[in-house]
Amino acid sequence: MVTNDPSTQDADVLLALSRASGLPILSIHAPVLLATQLVWGIDPARKLEKSAELARAVGATTVVVHPPFRWQAAYSRRFERLVAELAERFGLEVAVENMFSWSVRGTNVRAYSPSPYPTELAVESMTLDFSHAALAGRDGLEFAHAMGPRLRHIHLCDGLGGTIFDEHLIPGHGSQPVAEVLTLLRTSGWSGSVVAEVSTRSARTTDARLAILGETLAFARAALANHSSSPAAVPSSPASTQNGPRSLSA
């Protein structure tokens, strides 16, 4: 995930870390969070283009992006066309992620345009995030079926919903049918990537953080057993942080 940390924006640094860990970089998450609105300037189209440039530089095959915010009117009008153009120009999958409404003083506000759901957009690649599905009161398995072959990327996490907070729980700790979706993908010859995006904010020690990540990794390995021989990478938190499901990575 590209953040305000300069190391996440530098291809040379990222490649050095990849070599040191022996882990490939499968995807680049564009800096589209509210906290990263000033990363690479204020033009969201240029930020997405720079994400594609970074992905190509580090050998990633996917760029993850959120739908535009409602106040990004000009970007929203060209978003679907831009996603297609960048995917073709860079030879990447630009996978649009499912989002959710915001709650403001008890009222749900539609924060994204043209839609918070990629299934309602004319895009060829999509990312399924289970925590976002829970927050939106949606079912991840129904999303997976609706996305069909356009589902190319999984953010592995969980959520209970019924809150204003994006939870990113360990898979199996929420109400989403995470195992069912992974089983569906495992048995259908799916060739996308699975990326752990769990929160470790509750961890007070390194061992506690590793336990969260280890449980997430074990969940993925069990659900995707006998389908991928690729080495699994270490998962990360959402704040910092393919031929069969290619691997579990961060």
URLIN-V614063 format. One record per residue. PSI is psi in degrees with one decimal (none if undefined). D_FIRST is the distance of its C-alpha to the first C-alpha in Angstrom with 2 decimals. Layout:
PSI&D_FIRST / PSI&D_FIRST
This chain:
126.5&0.00 / 124.4&3.80 / -165.6&6.16 / -12.9&9.89 / 117.5&9.90 / -29.7&11.42 / -25.9&10.58 / -9.6&6.91 / -3.8&8.95 / 114.2&11.77 / -40.3&12.56 / -42.6&15.43 / -44.2&13.73 / -41.0&11.14 / -36.4&14.22 / -42.6&16.27 / -39.3&14.11 / -44.7&14.14 / -41.2&17.89 / -35.6&18.53 / -15.7&17.15 / 20.9&18.49 / 132.5&15.39 / 157.2&14.15 / 110.9&10.69 / -27.0&11.13 / 156.8&8.35 / 126.0&5.82 / 117.5&4.37 / 152.1&6.54 / 78.9&7.08 / 4.1&9.61 / 159.8&10.09 / -34.4&13.41 / -12.2&12.20 / 23.9&10.36 / -20.4&13.36 / -1.6&14.64 / 127.4&11.80 / 35.8&13.52 / -171.3&16.47 / -1.9&17.46 / 108.5&18.04 / -30.8&15.54 / -42.2&16.98 / -37.3&16.43 / -39.9&12.76 / -39.3&12.43 / -43.3&14.71 / -32.2&12.90 / -40.6&9.73 / -40.0&12.47 / -43.2&14.03 / -41.8&11.16 / -46.4&10.88 / -37.5&14.64 / -31.7&14.82 / 1.5&13.00 / 13.6&14.71 / 151.7&12.10 / -5.2&14.02 / 140.1&11.75 / 126.4&9.71 / 133.9&8.79 / 147.7&10.19 / 156.7&12.20 / 157.0&15.90 / 151.7&17.15 / 155.8&18.47 / -31.8&22.26 / -6.0&22.92 / 64.7&21.17 / -48.4&24.38 / -42.9&24.50 / -40.6&20.92 / -40.7&21.75 / -29.3&24.92 / 4.5&23.38 / -53.0&20.06 / -40.5&21.39 / -40.8&23.14 / -43.1&20.22 / -45.3&18.00 / -42.4&20.99 / -44.3&21.71 / -39.0&18.33 / -42.9&18.31 / -43.8&21.82 / -39.1&21.48 / -5.2&18.60 / 39.5&19.59 / 165.0&16.33 / 120.6&15.69 / 98.6&14.02 / 111.8&13.64 / 131.8&14.21 / 143.6&13.35 / 135.2&16.25 / -145.3&16.37 / 167.5&19.40 / 156.1&22.03 / 150.6&21.98 / 119.9&24.94 / 111.3&26.76 / 43.9&29.96 / 0.8&30.37 / 131.0&29.94 / 129.4&27.26 / 127.1&25.78 / 106.0&24.24 / -12.8&21.22 / 150.9&19.95 / 141.1&21.95 / -21.4&23.38 / 149.9&22.29 / -8.0&19.63 / 119.9&20.31 / -22.5&19.50 / -16.1&22.79 / 8.3&24.57 / 157.6&23.02 / 72.5&24.17 / 152.3&21.06 / -15.6&21.20 / 141.2&17.91 / 152.9&16.41 / 133.5&13.89 / 119.4&15.67 / 118.0&14.31 / -34.6&17.29 / -40.6&16.66 / -38.4&16.57 / -43.2&19.67 / -43.3&21.42 / -31.0&20.84 / -3.7&22.28 / 28.1&25.16 / 162.3&24.45 / 124.7&24.93 / -34.5&22.16 / -40.4&24.88 / -39.3&26.32 / -46.4&23.00 / -42.7&22.72 / -41.1&26.29 / -36.4&25.84 / -34.9&22.86 / -135.7&24.94 / -10.0&24.09 / -10.1&21.39 / 113.6&19.19 / -11.0&16.91 / 136.5&13.89 / 129.0&14.08 / 105.2&11.91 / 113.5&14.39 / -166.3&15.57 / 171.3&18.67 / 155.4&20.27 / -24.7&23.81 / -170.6&23.61 / 24.1&26.39 / 168.6&24.35 / -1.3&22.50 / 139.8&19.56 / 108.5&16.50 / -43.0&17.35 / 55.9&14.97 / 163.7&17.96 / 135.6&18.63 / 134.6&19.81 / -8.6&23.56 / 1.0&23.59 / -158.2&23.47 / 1.0&25.51 / 147.4&23.39 / 61.0&24.86 / -48.9&21.94 / -38.4&24.35 / -40.3&26.31 / -45.0&23.46 / -36.8&22.48 / -42.4&26.21 / -45.7&26.57 / -42.0&23.94 / -36.6&25.47 / -0.9&28.90 / 6.9&28.19 / 25.5&26.97 / 145.7&23.43 / 29.6&21.30 / -159.8&17.70 / 149.5&14.89 / 121.2&14.25 / 121.5&11.01 / 130.7&11.72 / 69.8&10.11 / 148.0&12.96 / 133.9&13.74 / 18.6&15.44 / -24.8&16.68 / -15.1&20.17 / 133.2&20.36 / -12.5&22.67 / 165.1&22.78 / -41.6&20.88 / -39.2&23.10 / -39.2&22.29 / -43.6&18.53 / -33.3&19.26 / -41.0&21.62 / -46.7&19.06 / -38.9&16.78 / -39.5&19.99 / -38.5&21.31 / -44.3&18.27 / -42.9&18.63 / -39.3&22.37 / -47.0&22.09 / -44.2&20.15 / -39.3&22.59 / -42.4&25.52 / -29.1&24.53 / 17.4&23.71 / 142.7&26.59 / 17.3&28.53 / -21.0&26.18 / 131.4&23.85 / 4.8&24.87 / 145.4&21.53 / 142.9&20.43 / 140.8&17.87 / 172.0&14.84 / 128.5&13.93 / 165.1&11.91 / 171.2&9.68 / 151.6&9.76 / -23.0&7.82 / -30.9&8.30 / -45.7&6.73 / none&5.31 / 163.7&17.65 / 96.3&22.70 / 175.9&22.89 / 117.3&19.69 / -41.8&18.45 / 171.0&16.85 / 121.1&14.91 / 178.2&11.72 / none&8.38
